[in-house]
Amino acid sequence: MQEQPDPPPDLPAVAASEPAGPAAQEDVELARGEEPPNSEDAFSFTQEHRVRYDEVDAQGIVGHGSWMQILQLGRVEYLRYLGLMMEGGRGSPVQAVVRRSLVDFLSPARFDDPLLVRVRCAQMGERSARIEYVVDNIDTGLRQLIGETTVVCIDLANFRSIPWPQVWRERVAELEQGNLQVGLSEIES
C-alpha cells in the first residue's frame, strides 16, 4: 500500500465551517439574510410554500429544477393576485412567457421546510418585464435563493411579442408603486 504524501506546506488550512474567500463570505451573509440584494420592503407580494416530497432530490434537498417550479408558483400567484391570471391561461389573448432565468442558490431547502416566496415586478418595458424573487426559510430565517426572470408579453394567436396591455401596466404599477422601473429593458434595447 502506498503512503499518502503530506499536503504542500504553502497552502493555508481552511476550517470546514469557514467560507473560502470574499465571494463565499458574501454568499454566507446572503444566506443568513444579512444583506439582501433587494430589501424585503420592496416586495408587496408573498406566497408561502412548504417543500413537497417530489421537490427533493436524492440528497434530500430541493433540486435546481424544482426551484424553477417554486418560482413559477410564486409568479403565477402574483399574477392571480393582480387579476391577470385568466382561467386555464386561455381567458386572455395575451400571456407572459419566460424568456430568461437567473438564480443564485444560497442555502439548501429540505422536505417539509416552510418557505416564504417574495415576488415583485422590478422593471416593466414595452414588451418585457423583470420579475424578482427572494425565497427565505420561515423557520430558520435563512435566505435560500434570489432570482429573477424576464417575461415577455405574447399574442397567443401567433406567439409574437406585443406591448403589454394597459390593464397589465396599471395593475402592476398600482401594486409596485414607487418600486417599479418603467422603460426599455436590456432585452428590448
Residue frames relative to the residue before (quaternion, step in Angstrom):
aa qw qx qy qz dx dy dz
M 1.0000 0.0000 0.0000 0.0000 0.00 0.00 0.00
Q 0.4025 -0.7333 0.4961 0.2324 3.54 -0.87 0.96
E 0.4387 -0.6756 0.5323 0.2603 3.50 -1.14 0.74
Q 0.4303 -0.6985 0.5101 0.2584 3.60 -0.96 0.91
P 0.4354 -0.6965 0.4960 0.2816 3.61 -0.88 0.86
D 0.5502 -0.5821 0.4799 0.3578 3.55 -1.25 0.49
P 0.5370 -0.6090 0.4517 0.3697 3.60 -1.07 0.58
P 0.6178 -0.5465 0.3984 0.4011 3.58 -1.13 0.55
P 0.4869 -0.7072 0.4293 0.2803 3.62 -0.87 0.91
D 0.6607 0.5417 -0.3225 0.4076 3.63 1.12 -0.43
L 0.5831 0.5615 -0.3917 0.4375 3.61 1.22 0.03
P 0.3908 -0.7258 0.5070 0.2520 3.62 -0.75 0.98
A 0.4425 -0.6666 0.5301 0.2809 3.55 -1.09 0.68
V 0.1089 -0.7761 0.6196 0.0443 3.57 -0.96 0.91
A 0.4190 -0.6983 0.5216 0.2544 3.54 -0.75 1.03
A 0.5983 -0.6038 0.3931 0.3506 3.56 -1.05 0.75
S 0.7031 0.4675 -0.2805 0.4566 3.61 1.02 -0.65
E 0.6356 0.5320 -0.3348 0.4482 3.60 1.23 -0.21
P 0.4290 -0.6749 0.5212 0.2981 3.60 -0.95 0.78
A 0.3589 -0.7285 0.5441 0.2109 3.56 -1.09 0.72
G 0.8490 0.1084 -0.1125 0.5048 3.57 -0.49 1.19
P 0.6787 -0.5257 0.3382 0.3856 3.56 -1.28 0.38
A 0.6294 0.5311 -0.3534 0.4438 3.63 0.99 -0.70
A 0.6583 0.4938 -0.3115 0.4751 3.59 0.96 -0.82
Q 0.6238 0.5311 -0.3380 0.4633 3.61 1.01 -0.75
E 0.6357 0.5203 -0.3254 0.4684 3.58 1.00 -0.82
D 0.6341 0.5242 -0.3322 0.4612 3.61 1.00 -0.79
V 0.6412 0.5137 -0.3258 0.4679 3.60 0.98 -0.82
E 0.6537 0.5056 -0.3158 0.4662 3.60 0.94 -0.84
L 0.6456 0.5068 -0.3225 0.4714 3.60 0.99 -0.80
A 0.6566 0.5171 -0.3149 0.4498 3.58 0.93 -0.88
R 0.6765 0.4671 -0.2898 0.4901 3.59 1.08 -0.67
G 0.4728 -0.6937 0.4250 0.3386 3.57 1.27 -0.12
E 0.3774 0.7671 -0.4581 0.2435 3.58 1.24 0.30
E 0.8119 0.0375 0.0108 0.5825 3.60 0.93 -0.80
P 0.0880 -0.8356 0.5402 0.0469 3.61 0.33 1.20
P 0.5597 -0.6120 0.4350 0.3506 3.57 -1.11 0.63
N 0.7663 0.1525 -0.0815 0.6188 3.56 1.16 -0.60
S 0.4758 -0.6807 0.4747 0.2915 3.56 -0.78 0.98
E 0.5504 -0.6132 0.4558 0.3366 3.56 -1.03 0.81
D 0.5907 0.5920 -0.3594 0.4140 3.59 1.14 -0.60
A 0.6260 0.5521 -0.3354 0.4369 3.58 1.16 -0.52
F 0.6665 0.4937 -0.2941 0.4749 3.61 1.24 -0.34
S 0.1985 -0.8083 0.5483 0.0813 3.57 -0.53 1.21
F 0.7547 0.3333 -0.1836 0.5344 3.59 1.23 -0.32
T 0.0031 0.7780 -0.6282 0.0106 3.56 -1.01 0.87
Q 0.1184 -0.7635 0.6328 0.0501 3.52 -1.24 0.63
E 0.2867 -0.7479 0.5705 0.1817 3.59 -0.79 0.96
H 0.0066 0.7826 -0.6215 0.0340 3.54 -1.13 0.73
R 0.1923 -0.7564 0.6130 0.1232 3.58 -0.95 0.85
V 0.4909 -0.6825 0.4559 0.2922 3.57 -0.76 1.07
R 0.2699 -0.7737 0.5617 0.1144 3.53 -0.81 1.12
Y 0.6816 -0.5040 0.3546 0.3945 3.54 -1.28 0.45
D 0.7010 0.4788 -0.2847 0.4453 3.60 0.90 -0.86
E 0.6253 0.5491 -0.3412 0.4371 3.62 1.25 -0.10
V 0.6538 0.4913 -0.3271 0.4735 3.60 1.23 -0.16
D 0.3990 -0.7178 0.5267 0.2194 3.54 -1.21 0.64
A 0.7804 -0.3437 0.2414 0.4633 3.58 -1.30 -0.22
Q 0.6573 0.4862 -0.3099 0.4854 3.61 1.19 -0.44
G 0.5247 -0.6632 0.3942 0.3598 3.58 1.28 -0.03
I 0.6340 0.4936 -0.3488 0.4824 3.60 1.22 0.35
V 0.6257 -0.5264 0.4064 0.4077 3.55 -1.25 0.39
G 0.3406 -0.7543 0.5315 0.1805 3.56 -0.76 1.08
H 0.6764 -0.5304 0.3268 0.3928 3.56 -1.21 0.53
G 0.6416 0.5192 -0.3318 0.4568 3.62 1.00 -0.69
S 0.6388 0.5246 -0.3214 0.4620 3.56 1.07 -0.74
W 0.5910 0.5607 -0.3717 0.4453 3.59 1.08 -0.65
M 0.6364 0.5262 -0.3395 0.4504 3.60 0.97 -0.77
Q 0.6404 0.5079 -0.3239 0.4766 3.59 1.06 -0.69
I 0.6340 0.5195 -0.3295 0.4685 3.59 1.03 -0.76
L 0.6474 0.4933 -0.3190 0.4855 3.59 1.00 -0.78
Q 0.6267 0.5270 -0.3378 0.4642 3.58 1.01 -0.75
L 0.6157 0.5388 -0.3405 0.4634 3.59 0.99 -0.81
G 0.6631 0.5020 -0.3011 0.4664 3.58 0.92 -0.90
R 0.6654 0.5063 -0.2975 0.4609 3.58 0.94 -0.91
V 0.6551 0.5051 -0.3120 0.4673 3.60 0.93 -0.88
E 0.6790 0.4758 -0.3008 0.4712 3.60 0.91 -0.84
Y 0.5783 0.5642 -0.3569 0.4689 3.59 1.16 -0.62
L 0.6879 0.4676 -0.2731 0.4833 3.58 0.87 -0.97
R 0.6209 0.5283 -0.3380 0.4702 3.59 1.05 -0.74
Y 0.6322 0.5386 -0.3172 0.4578 3.59 0.98 -0.89
L 0.6950 0.4565 -0.2603 0.4907 3.58 1.06 -0.77
G 0.4713 -0.6782 0.4393 0.3534 3.60 1.26 -0.17
L 0.5356 0.6448 -0.3837 0.3876 3.56 1.22 0.45
M 0.5888 0.5293 -0.3691 0.4868 3.58 1.29 -0.01
M 0.1722 -0.8028 0.5645 0.0854 3.56 -0.46 1.16
E 0.6731 -0.5180 0.3463 0.3983 3.55 -1.20 0.59
G 0.8451 0.0621 -0.0861 0.5239 3.55 -0.72 1.09
G 0.5174 -0.6539 0.4118 0.3676 3.58 1.25 0.08
R 0.6635 0.5230 -0.2979 0.4444 3.59 1.25 0.01
G 0.5203 0.6594 -0.4081 0.3577 3.59 1.24 -0.03
S 0.7165 0.3567 -0.2237 0.5562 3.58 1.28 -0.09
P 0.4700 -0.6820 0.4708 0.3039 3.61 -1.01 0.67
V 0.7335 0.3416 -0.2245 0.5430 3.62 1.27 -0.11
Q 0.0762 -0.7772 0.6225 0.0515 3.54 -1.25 0.47
A 0.3817 -0.6662 0.5846 0.2623 3.53 -1.33 0.40
V 0.0409 -0.8011 0.5971 -0.0087 3.59 -0.64 1.11
V 0.5039 -0.6603 0.4708 0.2974 3.56 -1.08 0.76
R 0.1691 -0.7791 0.5990 0.0746 3.54 -0.93 0.99
R 0.8073 0.0421 0.0348 0.5876 3.58 1.06 -0.77
S 0.0783 -0.7805 0.6190 0.0401 3.56 -1.13 0.73
L 0.0244 -0.7668 0.6414 -0.0045 3.53 -1.13 0.76
V 0.0366 0.8174 -0.5688 0.0840 3.57 -0.66 1.12
D 0.1390 -0.7317 0.6606 0.0936 3.54 -1.13 0.82
F 0.2199 -0.7666 0.5947 0.1018 3.56 -0.60 1.21
L 0.1451 -0.8529 0.5002 0.0375 3.59 -0.43 1.19
S 0.7864 -0.0843 0.0577 0.6092 3.60 1.04 -0.68
P 0.5419 -0.6568 0.4128 0.3233 3.58 -1.04 0.69
A 0.2089 -0.7163 0.6484 0.1510 3.52 -1.28 0.58
R 0.2299 -0.7902 0.5609 0.0905 3.55 -1.06 0.81
F 0.7303 -0.4091 0.3185 0.4449 3.53 -1.34 0.25
D 0.8515 0.1553 -0.1773 0.4684 3.54 -1.05 0.99
D 0.4133 0.6837 -0.4979 0.3374 3.63 1.21 0.19
P 0.3303 -0.7220 0.5655 0.2232 3.60 -0.96 0.80
L 0.1170 -0.8135 0.5694 0.0180 3.56 -0.72 1.11
L 0.2100 -0.7192 0.6436 0.1561 3.52 -1.26 0.55
V 0.1413 -0.7948 0.5893 0.0335 3.55 -0.56 1.24
R 0.1370 -0.7770 0.6119 0.0548 3.57 -0.61 1.19
V 0.0493 -0.7978 0.6003 -0.0253 3.55 -0.93 0.98
R 0.1304 0.7750 -0.6152 0.0614 3.55 -1.08 0.75
C 0.3746 -0.6452 0.6014 0.2858 3.51 -1.29 0.40
A 0.2012 -0.8202 0.5293 0.0813 3.56 -0.42 1.23
Q 0.8057 0.0582 0.0105 0.5893 3.57 1.09 -0.68
M 0.0405 -0.7896 0.6122 0.0094 3.56 -0.96 0.87
G 0.1754 -0.7863 0.5894 0.0606 3.50 -0.67 1.21
E 0.7646 -0.3304 0.2682 0.4841 3.55 -1.27 -0.34
R 0.8329 0.1218 -0.0101 0.5397 3.59 0.88 -1.01
S 0.7643 0.2814 -0.1738 0.5535 3.61 1.20 -0.21
A 0.1463 -0.7670 0.6184 0.0883 3.52 -1.33 0.30
R 0.3103 -0.7219 0.5854 0.2000 3.57 -1.21 0.61
I 0.1406 -0.7752 0.6146 0.0386 3.54 -0.69 1.19
E 0.1526 -0.7957 0.5825 0.0647 3.59 -0.84 1.01
Y 0.1541 -0.7856 0.5979 0.0394 3.53 -1.19 0.74
V 0.0087 -0.7238 0.6887 0.0414 3.51 -1.26 0.60
V 0.0780 -0.7971 0.5986 0.0157 3.59 -0.80 1.03
D 0.0438 -0.7967 0.6023 -0.0244 3.55 -0.80 1.12
N 0.4519 -0.6212 0.5597 0.3108 3.53 -1.28 0.51
I 0.4337 -0.7278 0.4680 0.2514 3.59 -0.63 1.12
D 0.6992 0.4865 -0.2817 0.4416 3.61 0.91 -0.88
T 0.7974 0.3263 -0.1587 0.4822 3.59 0.81 -0.98
G 0.4037 -0.7150 0.4728 0.3197 3.57 1.18 -0.50
L 0.4552 0.6897 -0.4547 0.3323 3.60 1.24 -0.01
R 0.3932 -0.6712 0.5786 0.2451 3.53 -1.07 0.82
Q 0.2582 -0.7984 0.5312 0.1168 3.56 -0.59 1.18
L 0.8176 -0.0538 0.1420 0.5554 3.54 0.86 -0.99
I 0.0585 -0.7176 0.6859 0.1060 3.51 -1.33 0.47
G 0.1122 0.8164 -0.5591 0.0911 3.56 -0.99 0.68
E 0.1338 -0.7597 0.6255 0.1169 3.47 -1.38 0.01
T 0.1175 -0.7444 0.6484 0.1077 3.50 -1.28 0.48
T 0.2680 -0.6955 0.6343 0.2051 3.51 -1.21 0.56
V 0.1013 -0.7863 0.6087 0.0312 3.54 -0.75 1.09
V 0.2202 -0.7618 0.6010 0.0997 3.52 -1.16 0.74
C 0.4065 -0.6903 0.5469 0.2432 3.55 -1.06 0.83
I 0.0111 -0.8108 0.5850 -0.0139 3.57 -0.76 1.02
D 0.4487 -0.6215 0.5752 0.2857 3.50 -1.35 0.51
L 0.3995 -0.7524 0.4687 0.2336 3.61 -0.58 1.10
A 0.5818 0.5982 -0.3805 0.3986 3.60 1.15 -0.43
N 0.8332 0.1230 -0.0461 0.5371 3.60 0.97 -0.79
F 0.3966 -0.7531 0.4381 0.2890 3.60 1.34 0.06
R 0.4433 0.6439 -0.4842 0.3929 3.57 0.99 0.88
S 0.5209 -0.6307 0.4642 0.3397 3.56 -1.10 0.64
I 0.0481 -0.7744 0.6308 -0.0115 3.52 -1.13 0.82
P 0.6237 -0.5222 0.3963 0.4257 3.61 -1.19 0.26
W 0.5839 -0.5716 0.4435 0.3682 3.56 -1.18 0.62
P 0.4825 -0.6368 0.5038 0.3284 3.61 -0.98 0.73
Q 0.6295 -0.5686 0.3757 0.3731 3.57 -1.11 0.68
V 0.6297 0.5413 -0.3490 0.4344 3.63 0.97 -0.76
W 0.6176 0.5242 -0.3469 0.4727 3.62 1.05 -0.70
R 0.6621 0.5155 -0.3056 0.4501 3.57 0.86 -0.98
E 0.6798 0.5075 -0.2916 0.4420 3.58 0.87 -0.96
R 0.6983 0.4765 -0.2874 0.4502 3.59 0.83 -0.94
V 0.6409 0.5011 -0.3259 0.4817 3.59 0.99 -0.78
A 0.6665 0.5061 -0.3039 0.4553 3.60 0.88 -0.93
E 0.6399 0.5281 -0.3270 0.4524 3.59 1.00 -0.78
L 0.6930 0.4603 -0.2847 0.4762 3.60 0.90 -0.86
E 0.7551 0.4203 -0.2174 0.4538 3.58 0.79 -1.03
Q 0.1653 -0.8327 0.5077 0.1465 3.59 1.24 -0.48
G 0.8580 -0.1060 0.0794 0.4963 3.61 -0.75 -0.99
N 0.6025 0.5884 -0.3532 0.4074 3.61 1.25 -0.11
L 0.6159 0.5572 -0.3383 0.4425 3.59 1.27 0.00
Q 0.2250 -0.7372 0.6245 0.1260 3.54 -0.91 1.01
V 0.1271 -0.7958 0.5899 0.0498 3.57 -0.78 1.02
G 0.5145 0.6075 -0.4830 0.3646 3.55 -0.95 0.92
L 0.7337 -0.4155 0.2972 0.4480 3.55 -1.30 0.03
S 0.3400 -0.7123 0.5771 0.2099 3.55 -1.03 0.83
E 0.6773 -0.4740 0.3563 0.4355 3.58 -1.29 0.15
I 0.6104 0.5444 -0.3530 0.4543 3.60 1.14 -0.53
E 0.7257 0.4417 -0.2408 0.4694 3.57 1.01 -0.82
S 0.6650 0.5296 -0.3171 0.4203 3.59 1.11 -0.54
